[in-house]
Amino acid sequence: MAIKLFIPGPTVVTEDILKELSLPMIGHRTKKASEIQKRISDNLQKILFTENRILLSTSSGSGLMEGAIRSCTAKRAAVFSIGAFGDKWFKMAKTNGIPADKFSSVMGEPTTPEMVDEALSTGKYDLVTVTHNETSSGIQNPVEEIAEVMKKYPDVIWCVDAVSSAAGSKIETDKLGIDVLITSTQKALALPPGMAICAMSKKAYERTAEVENRGLYFDLRTIWDFIDKKNYQYTSTPCLSIMYAMDKQLQHIINEEGIENRFARHEAMAEYTRAWADEHFRVYPNRKYLSKTLTVIDSHPKGKDWMVDVKELNAFLAERNMTLGNGYGDLKDKTFRIAHMGELTIDDLKEVTSAVEDYLKTK
Ligand SMILES: *Cc1c(COP(=O)(O)O)cnc(C)c1O
């Protein structure tokens, strides 16, 4: 029996979707490949609320995060970090030789609109990166408020890491004015890992013309141009198996579950998990900005001065065929994470939380 994953990616992939992975290969330059890729693109636009161009890349989400900051920074990037994944975006800039500054928040706190305004008012930056949902701290950033600030700076390209939230938490890309929104297949989309997705605006595309060394494989301009010229095909051979699975899963999300129902299910799972955490532990981050796709929980059981040994807890859960996430980066062992994204339901969450309660009773 497959182990039930409560980790923030990879998430549980349903049997139906797994079957798609075993379908025969087709030529990636065929009309059929174009048809699949066009349908994927149209459906992703619906889920991400955008008319922007959808670009796919056979890599994990990090590939397009690196591609975005490298392809679209002509002057200097302002990287807003609220944890491990914001820090990673800054490292990508630095290791590619892209001028960038990092603006960090205290762990467990969001990026504020004031921080963004203050940085952009210097006129030094032509690109901003923001993490929508920081998977290490469990924060969902106030992107609606940040969007108001971004409107004051129409020449700045706005990139958003929505890897662990898109398709689980509603993000209205066009309404917010996001230029490059990035996600991966293996989180709330509930697909196997292996492809990165982004929605890119015309404005971001135009900016790439001003950037000299964009690389090739992750150059967003190269990918965009190729899709245009070759009817939704890709510069190199894409992972066709995940394309098949994605095609089917997106149709499931839109036509069977319904996008709004999917968001409501995630919201309900988040509320359940937070309430449970309040009762037995403590929710780690600032409550005003809680993630809808995972809950980061302080490892001290309520009223106790000792911490749960997350490794031991997971060994206990493994006997019941479940696993949850340890804390990430600096928060390892100090917190643990229950992901509630993808195809999980409230009943799944009840199962894992009651197992954690059973574990606590053994102490
Ligand atoms: C998982 C994650 C990433 C990295 O995505 P990969 O697909 O593993 O490259 C980036 N940002 C956030 C917020 C994530 O949760």
The ligand as an SDF file (V2000), in Angstrom:
LIG
                    3D

 15 15  0  0  0  0  0  0  0  0999 V2000
    8.9790   23.1620   -3.0860 C   0  0  0  0  0  0  0  0  0  0  0  0
    9.2160   24.6120   -3.1940 C   0  0  0  0  0  0  0  0  0  0  0  0
   10.1400   25.1440   -4.0950 C   0  0  0  0  0  0  0  0  0  0  0  0
   11.0420   24.2830   -4.9200 C   0  0  0  0  0  0  0  0  0  0  0  0
   10.3160   23.6230   -5.8480 O   0  0  0  0  0  0  0  0  0  0  0  0
   10.9570   22.3930   -6.6570 P   0  0  0  0  0  0  0  0  0  0  0  0
    9.8480   22.0220   -7.5500 O   0  0  0  0  0  0  0  0  0  0  0  0
   11.3060   21.3690   -5.6260 O   0  0  0  0  0  0  0  0  0  0  0  0
   12.1440   22.9150   -7.3550 O   0  0  0  0  0  0  0  0  0  0  0  0
   10.2330   26.5070   -4.2160 C   0  0  0  0  0  0  0  0  0  0  0  0
    9.4770   27.3230   -3.4810 N   0  0  0  0  0  0  0  0  0  0  0  0
    8.5900   26.8620   -2.5760 C   0  0  0  0  0  0  0  0  0  0  0  0
    7.7900   27.8330   -1.7940 C   0  0  0  0  0  0  0  0  0  0  0  0
    8.4270   25.4950   -2.4180 C   0  0  0  0  0  0  0  0  0  0  0  0
    7.5530   25.0270   -1.5310 O   0  0  0  0  0  0  0  0  0  0  0  0
  1  2  1  0
  2  3  1  0
  2 14  2  0
  3  4  1  0
  3 10  2  0
  4  5  1  0
  5  6  1  0
  6  7  2  0
  6  8  1  0
  6  9  1  0
 10 11  1  0
 11 12  2  0
 12 13  1  0
 12 14  1  0
 14 15  1  0
M  END
$$$$
